[in-house]
Amino acid sequence: MNVMIAPGEIPGGACIHYGNEEELRRTYEILAEDAKSANIDSYPWAKVGAVITDKYGVGWWLHTDGESTKS
């Protein structure tokens, strides 16, 4: 997992790259709870990406280009 504080991309937020989809989805479920907004989707530049504004107003961009570890 790589973490980058990204004030230029998501003001006051963070950008986190995950090695696999399961890790991303676990974090998404936690941050999306009581969030002001949350969206998870597939993008041309990320297999799975999530944009969240949490309950405190902090912006998050979670993404992965890694494979699912589910068999």
C-alpha positions in Angstrom: 0.0 0.0 0.0 1.3 3.5 -0.9 -0.1 6.6 0.8 0.2 10.1 -0.6 -1.2 13.2 0.9 -2.8 14.9 -2.0 -3.9 18.5 -1.3 -3.8 19.4 -5.0 -5.8 16.4 -6.2 -8.2 16.0 -3.3 -8.1 19.2 -1.1 -7.4 18.2 2.5 -7.4 14.5 1.6 -5.3 11.5 0.8 -4.7 9.2 -2.2 -4.0 5.6 -1.3 -2.9 2.9 -3.7 -3.7 -0.8 -2.8 -2.0 -3.9 -4.0 -5.3 -5.8 -4.2 -9.0 -5.2 -4.4 -9.9 -6.8 -1.1 -7.8 -4.4 1.0 -9.4 -1.5 -0.9 -12.9 -2.7 -0.4 -12.3 -3.2 3.4 -11.1 0.4 3.7 -14.0 1.6 1.6 -16.6 0.0 3.8 -15.0 1.6 6.9 -14.7 5.1 5.4 -18.1 5.0 3.6 -19.9 4.4 6.9 -21.7 7.7 7.7 -19.8 9.4 4.8 -21.1 12.5 3.2 -20.5 10.9 -0.2 -19.0 7.6 -1.4 -18.6 6.1 -4.8 -16.7 3.0 -6.0 -16.3 2.1 -9.7 -13.9 0.9 -12.4 -11.9 3.5 -14.3 -9.6 3.3 -17.3 -6.7 4.2 -15.1 -7.7 2.1 -12.1 -9.2 -1.4 -12.0 -11.2 -0.2 -8.9 -11.3 3.3 -7.6 -13.3 4.9 -4.8 -13.9 8.6 -4.1 -15.1 9.3 -0.6 -15.8 12.4 1.5 -15.9 11.0 5.0 -18.1 12.1 7.9 -15.5 14.7 8.9 -15.3 16.2 5.4 -11.9 14.6 4.5 -11.6 13.5 0.8 -10.1 10.1 0.0 -9.1 8.6 -3.4 -8.6 4.8 -3.0 -7.4 2.8 -6.1 -5.9 -0.4 -7.2 -4.8 -1.9 -10.5 -4.0 -5.2 -8.7 -5.9 -8.4 -9.0 -8.5 -9.9 -6.7 -7.0 -12.4 -4.3 -10.3 -14.4 -4.1 -10.1 -17.9 -5.7 
